[in-house]
Amino acid sequence: MEVQETRVHTDRVLTIPNILSMARLVGVPLFLWLILQKQDGWALLVLALSGVSDYLDGKLARRWNQISNLGRLLDPAADRLYVLSTLFGLTWRGILPLWLTGALLAREAMLLVMVWILRRHGYPPPQVNFLGKAATFNLMYAFPLLLLSDGHGWLPSLAAIFGWAFAGWGTTLYWWAGILYVVQVRRLVRADTTAD
């Protein structure tokens, strides 16, 4: 189900929410480099700051009526790039199994096909729905915990338990949200073809 947004949309680029989203995007290559260099503490800090800015950009955009077309693109793009960079880094280090990485990448590929279909019919990409946001939040909790689980002792063991719990929920919700996007695209395309 799509989240309906009733606030004013703007074409302004330089808004505080957009600047926060841009800063998140700039942090993606730094975050990936830190993971690959096994600088886990710094990588976790960058990821935590990304999570805070992800929360703030949406909240401030709604509160200050600064919801913009650019922000609607930047926010999900930053989310996906953090998910993809984390997947790559954690899989490279052997923390994530290939099957989980494959499941999440397959969902991303499915959404790329949906966006392509929408563009062919003259529609913009679908809006982020609540379920998609919940899935991303679960994965954003899972990944740092799984990163912390790369070690020995009680803390890595505890991090592994909670990390895998969040990863399971996140992956399930990620696919569920993806299937809802497919249903949404199908309805739009069907309505478009019946109108012709």
C-alpha positions in Angstrom: 0.0 0.0 0.0 1.4 3.4 -1.0 1.9 6.0 1.6 -0.1 9.1 0.5 1.7 12.4 0.9 -0.5 15.4 1.2 2.1 18.1 1.9 3.4 20.6 -0.6 6.0 19.4 -3.0 8.7 21.8 -4.2 11.3 21.9 -6.9 13.9 23.5 -4.7 17.2 21.8 -4.5 19.1 23.4 -1.7 16.9 22.5 1.3 18.2 21.1 4.6 16.6 17.7 4.0 18.2 17.5 0.5 21.6 18.5 1.9 21.3 15.7 4.6 20.4 13.2 1.8 23.4 14.4 -0.3 25.7 14.0 2.7 24.4 10.5 3.2 25.3 9.7 -0.5 28.8 11.1 0.0 29.3 8.8 3.0 28.6 5.7 0.9 32.1 5.2 -0.6 33.7 6.2 2.7 31.6 3.6 4.5 32.5 0.9 2.0 36.2 1.7 2.1 36.1 1.5 5.9 34.4 -1.9 5.9 36.9 -3.3 3.4 39.8 -1.9 5.4 38.3 -3.6 8.5 38.0 -0.2 10.3 34.7 -1.5 11.8 34.4 1.2 14.5 34.7 4.0 12.0 32.4 2.2 9.6 29.8 1.8 12.3 30.0 5.5 13.1 29.4 6.5 9.5 26.5 4.1 9.3 25.0 5.5 12.6 25.3 9.0 11.2 23.6 7.9 8.0 20.8 6.4 10.0 20.3 9.7 11.9 20.4 11.8 8.8 17.9 9.3 7.1 15.5 9.9 10.0 16.0 13.7 10.0 15.7 14.4 6.3 12.2 12.9 6.1 11.1 14.4 9.4 12.3 17.9 8.5 11.0 17.7 5.0 7.5 17.0 6.3 7.7 19.4 9.2 9.0 22.3 7.1 7.0 21.5 4.0 10.3 21.0 2.1 9.3 17.7 0.4 11.0 18.0 -3.0 11.2 15.9 -6.2 14.9 15.7 -5.7 14.5 14.5 -2.1 12.1 11.8 -3.3 14.9 10.5 -5.5 17.8 11.0 -3.2 16.4 9.4 -0.1 15.7 5.9 -1.5 18.9 6.1 -3.6 21.0 6.7 -0.5 19.1 3.8 1.3 19.8 1.4 -1.6 23.4 2.4 -2.0 24.1 1.9 1.7 22.4 -1.5 1.5 24.3 -2.5 -1.6 27.7 -1.3 -0.2 27.1 -3.1 3.0 26.1 -6.2 1.2 29.3 -6.1 -0.9 31.6 -5.3 2.0 30.1 -7.9 4.4 30.0 -10.6 1.7 33.6 -9.8 0.7 34.7 -10.3 4.3 32.7 -13.5 4.6 30.3 -12.2 7.2 27.2 -12.5 5.0 26.5 -15.7 3.1 26.1 -15.5 -0.6 22.5 -16.8 -0.5 21.4 -13.8 1.6 23.3 -11.4 -0.7 21.7 -13.0 -3.7 18.2 -12.8 -2.2 18.6 -9.0 -1.6 20.2 -8.4 -4.9 17.5 -10.3 -6.7 14.9 -8.0 -5.1 16.8 -5.0 -6.3 17.0 -6.4 -9.8 13.2 -6.9 -9.7 12.6 -3.3 -8.7 14.9 -2.0 -11.5 12.7 -3.9 -14.0 9.6 -2.3 -12.4 11.1 1.2 -12.7 12.0 0.5 -16.4 8.4 -0.7 -17.0 7.0 2.5 -15.3 9.3 4.7 -17.4 8.1 3.0 -20.6 4.6 4.0 -19.6 5.5 7.5 -18.6 5.3 7.1 -14.9 7.8 8.2 -12.3 9.4 5.6 -9.9 7.0 4.4 -7.2 7.0 6.3 -3.9 8.7 4.6 -1.0 6.0 2.8 1.1 6.0 2.3 4.9 6.8 -1.4 4.5 9.9 -0.6 2.3 11.1 1.9 5.0 10.6 -0.7 7.7 12.5 -3.3 5.7 15.4 -0.8 5.2 15.4 0.0 8.9 15.6 -3.7 9.8 18.5 -4.2 7.5 20.2 -1.1 8.7 20.0 -2.5 12.2 21.1 -6.0 11.0 24.2 -4.9 9.2 26.0 -3.1 12.0 25.2 -6.0 14.4 26.5 -8.5 11.9 29.6 -6.4 11.5 30.0 -6.5 15.3 29.6 -10.2 15.3 32.9 -10.6 13.4 34.9 -11.6 16.4 35.0 -13.8 19.6 33.4 -13.4 23.0 30.0 -12.6 24.4 29.4 -9.3 22.6 30.0 -10.7 19.1 27.8 -13.7 20.0 25.0 -11.4 21.2 25.4 -9.2 18.2 25.1 -12.3 15.9 21.8 -13.3 17.5 20.2 -9.9 17.1 21.8 -9.2 13.8 20.5 -12.4 12.2 17.0 -11.7 13.7 17.0 -8.3 12.1 18.4 -9.7 8.8 15.6 -12.3 8.6 12.9 -9.7 9.3 14.5 -7.2 7.0 14.9 -9.6 4.1 11.3 -10.8 4.5 9.9 -7.2 4.6 12.2 -6.2 1.8 10.7 -8.8 -0.5 7.2 -8.1 0.7 7.6 -4.4 -0.1 9.0 -5.4 -3.5 6.0 -7.6 -4.3 3.7 -4.7 -3.3 5.6 -2.5 -5.8 5.1 -5.1 -8.5 1.4 -5.2 -7.8 1.3 -1.4 -7.9 3.1 -1.3 -11.2 0.8 -4.0 -12.6 -2.2 -2.0 -11.7 -0.8 1.2 -13.3 0.2 -0.6 -16.5 -3.2 -2.4 -16.7 -5.1 0.9 -16.2 -2.9 2.5 -18.8 -3.5 -0.2 -21.4 -7.3 -0.3 -20.8 -7.5 3.5 -21.2 -5.9 3.2 -24.7 
